[in-house]
Amino acid sequence: MSVGTRSGLVYGVGALRAAARGDRAFWAVHRAALVHGIVPVVPVTVIAEGFRTEARGDRIQALLDGAEVEVMDPSQARRVGELAVKAATTDLVAASVAETAARRNCAVVAARQNALVSAARLLGHTLVLHAL
């Protein structure tokens, strides 16, 4: 698959961490997306990990107020689990971000992670990653 145009953004844990620490560059990207009618997608696994690891939950919540939260149904949970096995990773959050990005044809805003890149590759999704 060629890179081509992506139809949206998926936020990984790195995006939530940047939001929590008040990273100006990240917030500028987030605001620009919203101004241009792009509503970022945040998988629930990312939210759980963000609140688990970051002290500034108020900033994460502010980010989520302008995002679409994607809940995981049983079939998606199975796809994510099977993808993690194929990618040889225990990082279910990275696998869920890759699965969401591939299914929705989205770019990803996250920390650079080998598991994320490997999982996307296994899905035939050329990852467009905006690394934080």
C-alpha positions in Angstrom: 0.0 0.0 0.0 1.4 3.4 -0.8 1.4 6.1 1.8 -1.2 8.4 0.1 -3.6 10.6 2.0 -4.7 9.6 5.4 -8.3 10.3 6.5 -7.6 11.3 10.1 -5.4 11.0 13.2 -5.1 8.3 15.9 -3.4 9.3 19.1 -1.1 6.9 20.9 0.2 7.1 24.5 2.9 9.5 23.5 0.3 12.0 22.4 -1.5 11.8 25.8 1.9 12.1 27.6 2.7 15.2 25.5 -0.8 16.6 26.4 -0.3 15.9 30.1 3.1 17.7 30.2 1.7 20.7 28.3 3.8 20.3 25.2 3.2 23.3 23.1 4.0 21.7 19.8 1.6 18.8 20.5 -1.2 21.2 21.5 -0.6 23.2 18.3 -1.0 20.1 16.2 -4.2 19.1 18.1 -5.7 22.6 17.7 -4.8 22.6 14.0 -6.5 19.3 13.5 -9.7 20.5 15.2 -9.7 23.7 13.2 -9.5 21.7 10.0 -12.3 19.5 11.0 -10.2 16.5 11.9 -11.4 14.8 15.1 -8.5 12.7 16.5 -9.4 9.1 17.5 -8.1 7.7 20.8 -8.5 4.0 21.5 -9.6 3.2 25.0 -6.4 1.2 25.6 -4.5 4.5 25.1 -6.7 6.3 27.6 -6.2 3.6 30.2 -2.4 3.7 29.8 -2.4 7.5 29.8 -4.2 7.8 33.1 -2.1 5.0 34.5 1.2 6.8 33.8 0.5 10.5 33.9 -0.2 12.8 36.8 -2.0 15.5 34.8 -5.3 13.8 34.2 -7.0 17.2 33.8 -4.9 17.9 30.6 -5.6 14.4 29.3 -9.3 15.0 29.9 -9.1 18.3 28.0 -7.6 16.5 25.1 -10.3 13.8 25.2 -13.0 16.5 25.2 -12.0 17.3 21.6 -11.5 13.7 20.4 -13.4 10.6 19.5 -12.9 7.8 22.0 -13.0 4.4 20.2 -14.3 1.6 22.4 -13.2 -1.9 21.7 -15.7 -4.6 20.9 -14.9 -8.3 21.3 -14.0 -8.8 17.6 -11.6 -5.8 17.6 -10.1 -7.1 20.9 -9.5 -10.4 19.2 -7.8 -8.7 16.2 -5.6 -6.7 18.5 -4.6 -9.7 20.5 -3.8 -11.8 17.4 -1.9 -8.8 16.0 0.2 -8.6 19.1 1.1 -12.3 18.8 2.1 -11.9 15.2 4.2 -8.7 16.0 5.8 -10.6 18.9 4.9 -7.9 21.4 3.1 -7.7 24.7 2.3 -4.1 24.1 -1.5 -4.3 23.5 -1.7 -0.5 23.4 0.6 -0.2 20.5 -1.2 -3.1 18.7 -4.6 -1.3 19.3 -3.2 2.0 17.9 -1.8 0.2 14.8 -5.1 -1.7 14.3 -7.2 1.4 14.6 -4.9 3.4 12.2 -4.9 0.7 9.6 -8.7 0.1 9.8 -9.5 3.8 9.6 -6.6 4.7 7.2 -5.2 7.3 9.7 -1.9 8.8 10.5 -0.6 8.3 14.1 0.6 10.8 16.6 2.7 8.8 19.2 6.1 8.1 20.5 8.2 6.1 18.1 7.8 2.5 19.0 9.0 -0.6 17.3 5.9 -2.5 18.3 3.7 0.1 16.7 5.7 0.1 13.4 5.9 -3.7 13.3 2.2 -4.2 13.9 1.2 -1.6 11.2 3.5 -3.4 8.8 1.9 -6.7 9.5 -1.5 -5.2 8.6 -0.1 -3.8 5.3 -0.5 -0.3 6.6 2.3 2.1 5.7 2.5 4.0 9.0 2.5 7.7 8.8 3.9 8.5 12.2 4.2 11.9 13.8 6.7 11.0 16.5 6.8 13.0 19.8 
